[in-house]
Structures are given as structure tokens and as C-alpha cells.
């Protein structure tokens, strides 16, 4: 038993100084041999990760969601995100990083967000990117050419109406990436969102309605719908006021 305790403390000094302090101030005689072996294995894994992960995790500062990566402006960005998820064990090692943000990538992002204690939106949003940058990686996943270029809009106009919290819209044209619904107590809500804005993403190009809920207390909210181009909005609808 003593050999395990001595090895555990020595290993913890290399990995977790705070844990080492706890081990030195705790009666380790209460640990069983199996418990100590489990702790040693855990610390060895953490030590291996520290040794292999040399740089701060860094990815492009671009919002991504399902449907992104269909055009060349974002394919490399999505591919880097997939490779990051693969390194961290949330994207199957056997799965190819295609550069397209589909259902598999969305499920991987949700699993990553769940493990990190983040909102499980399935989208690579600002909160998720901020958390990623607190981690260490084996390589830099930043893409230099991260400018999101809006394609020529295929939607000429969107008309938005509401019945209570239920929103309905009709678009003239076709939005293959679906729609973003944005609402806020501030006028002219937009995507990417500003502070105080909220959004819903519907990837179905045929989507025409959804419901919104208050997120900043009851009152009057402003709402718009936009053609989603991947990382940014194209054509916006008219703005309406909704009492929530």
C-alpha cells in the first residue's frame, strides 16, 4: 500500500499541485488499493495530455451551425473544428473531417458542450469558442482566411407577421441554409447576435413558423427573420414588436 501512496504523491506533484497538497494533508490510509490504482491511472492520463498538448487551443472566430461548409469560404474552418473535436475524442477517429457541418458534427459539438457544462445548442457559438481557448491542444486549429463571404442572395424579401408569440414568415426566393430568427428588447436584432439578442436556427429551407419566448423578463420584444448564409445573415424581414 505504501508504494502506491508514494507513487501517487510523486505523480500528483507533476500533474496537480493542489491535489498533491490534498494528498499530503489527508489520511491516505483510508484509500483502498483499487482506489489508489484508479487515481494513479487518472493522473497518468492527465500527465500524458499535458505533455502532448503544447499550445493553446485556437479556432477561427466564426459562428458555425448545421449546413455550414457547403461553400469554399467556410469548408476549411469547419474541417479544423472537426479535427479539434477528433483530437478531444468527440469526433470519431475513423470519421473523415469533410469540412461540412452535418448531423455528425452537430452531435459531436453537443457532446463537447455537455461535457464542458455549456448550453447544448449544437452550434459553435461564442461561449463554446471562449471555452475552447482555455484548453491545450496538440496543434493550432486556427484558419487564417476566416472571412465569411456572403453569397449572392437568393432571397429578395421576407415578410414577417405574428399571432402572440407565434411567428410566421414568407420568403420570396429560396434559402438553402434555412433561417435565423432573432429577437431582443433592443431594436433591430441581428445575427451574429449583439449583447441582449437571442436567436433560433431552423435549417429547413421550407420553414415558415416558430415560437419565441421571453429571455430578459416580460415586455415588448423586437423580432426579425433572416436568410442564413452561413456565419452571417443575408436578407432580413421587416421588424415586428411582440409582447411576451
N, C-alpha and C positions, 0 to 999 in steps of 0.2 A: 504493500500500500504506500509506504513512504517514497518509493521510487517514482510512483505515479504523481504524487503530490509535488515532489521536487521538479519533475519534468514539466508539470503543468504550470508551475510558477515561473520557471525559466522561459517557457514558450510565451506565456502571457506578457512577460516583460518586453518581448519583441513585438507583440501584436496590440495588446490593450493595456496600457499603463494603469488605467482606472480599475480594470478587472484585477490586475496584479495586486493593487493596493487592497482590494476587497479580499483577495485570497490570503494576503498576509495578515489581515485583521479578522479573519473568520476561522472558526474551529473546523478545519478540513477533515477532522476525524468523523464528521457526520456524513461524509460522502462515501458512497459505495464504490467498489472498483469499477463497476459498469458505468456509473455516473461520471467518474473521472475519465474513463476511456472515451466516453461520448464528448466530454468537454475538450479533451485533447484533440480529437478529430475535428471538432468545430474550429478550434484555434488554428490548427494546421491549414485548414481550408482558407481561413481569413488571411493567414500569412502568405499563402501561395498567391492569393488575389492581390495583396499589397505588392508583392514582388513583380507580378506580371503586368499590373496596371500602373503605367508610368505617368500618364498625362491626365489632365482634367478632361472629362467628357465634354465634347463641344459639337453641337449640331447647328444647322442653319436656323436662323431666327425667322422661321416661316410657319404659319399655321397650316396643318395638313389634316385632311379627313378623307373618308372613303370616296373614291373616284379620282383622287389626285394622282398625277403621274402619267396620265394618258398622253400628254404632250411633252415635248422635249424640254420645256422650260423647268419642269419640276422632277423629271424622272430620276436624275442623279441625286437630288435631295432626298426623295423617297427611298432610293436604294441605300443611301447612307444610314437612314433611320432604321431600315430593315437589318442592316449589318450590325448596328448598335444593339438592337433587340436580340439579335442572334448571339452576340458576344455575352450578353447578360442572361441568356438562357430562356428568353421569352419568344423566340422565333426559332423554329426547328432547324437544327444544323443541316438537315437534309433538304430543307426548303431553299430554293434559289431566290436571291434578292432580285426581284424583277424590276423594281422601280415603279410598280403600280400599287397604289394603296387600296387593296381589296379587302374582302372579309377576313382573310387570314391575318393580314396586318392589323386590322381593327381589333380582332380578338387578342392579338399579341400586345397591343397598346393597352387594352383593358386589363389584361393580366398584370402588366407592369404597373399601371396606375393603382390597381388593387393592392399589390404588394407594397407600394410606396405610401399608401394611405391617402391617395388623391381621389378626386371625383372621377368616377369611371365613365368618362364621356366617349372613349374610343377615338378621340381626336387628339392630335399632337398640338396642344394649346400652350399658352404662355406659362401656366402653372406647371405643366409637365416638363417643358423645356428648362424652366428655372431649377426644378429638382434634378434633372439630368446633369446640369452643370455643377452640382455639388458632388458628383460621383467621380471616380477614377476609371479610366479606360486604357485599353492596350494601344489605342491609336486615336488620332483626331478624325472625327467624322464630319467635320465642317466642310461645306462646299462653297468655294469662292463665288461662283456665279449663282447667287441665290435670288436675283431679282425676279419677282413674279410679273411676267408679262401678260397683260390681258389680251386674249384673243379677240378678233373681230366679233362683236356681239351678234348673236343670232336671235336675240330678243329685242324687239323695238320698243315695247312698252309693257307695263304690268299694272293692272287695276286692282286695288285692294279695298275690300269692304269688311264689315264685321257685324256680328249679332252677339252682343255681350263680349265674352272672352274668346268666342269662336271667330277666327279669321278666315276669309275666303278670297282668293285672287284668281285672276285670269290673265294669262300671258299671251302676247302676240309674238309668236316665234317659238323656238324650241331651245330649252336649256338642258343640255345633255348631262350636266353635273348637278342638276336639281336646283334647290332654292335655299337661301338663308332667310330666316325670319328673325328680325331684330326688334327689340323693344326696350324702352327706357323711360324714366321720368324726365330725361333730358331730350330736348327736341333733336330731330334728325339722327336717330340711332344708326349706327353703321357697322360694317364688318370689313376688316378686323375691328373688334369692339374697342370702344373707349372705356374709361372708368365709368361705371354706372350703367353700361349697356349689357344686355343679355341676348342670347341667340339660340335658335333651334335650327338644326340642319336636316333637311329632307333630301335625300339623294335621288329620289324618284322624279324624273323629268315630268311625269304626269300629275304630280302632287298639286292640289288646288286648295287645301284647307288644313288648318291645325288650330289648336287652342293654346293660349298663353296664360300664365299665372303671375300674380304679383310676387316680386322678389325683394322689393325695397319698401315694404309696407303698403297699405291700401292707398288708392288715389288714382290720379289720371296718368296714364302711360301713353307714350307716343310709339307707334308701330309702323314698320315698313317691311316689305319683302323685296329681295333682290335676286337677280340671276347670279348663280355662283359660278365663278370662273376657275376656281382652284386657288386658294390662298387669298382671294380678294373677290369683291362683288363687281358686277358689271352694271346693268341697268337696274335702277331702283323703282319701286312702285311709288304711288302717292303716299303721303303720310296721313295716318288717321289717329284719332285720340280714342283711347279705350279706358273705361272706368273699371278698375279691378279692386 
